[in-house]
Amino acid sequence: MSDDKRQWGLPDRKRIDIHHPDGVNHGSKSLGISPEQLREVAARVGTSAQKVWEALCKL
């Protein structure tokens, strides 16, 4: 989502917003992991939901 408040729209579903508490909580519940684990994986592979999922499958 843009910082420009005049631009609005749906959030990017392909990304996990690790800087926003709601994004972390939703992502961790969806993936069945703790918020801390989600932050650790996202720090390694990025915030792409697909890459996070692939990294978790390899664990």
Beta strands, then each sheet from edge to edge (+ up, - down):
end
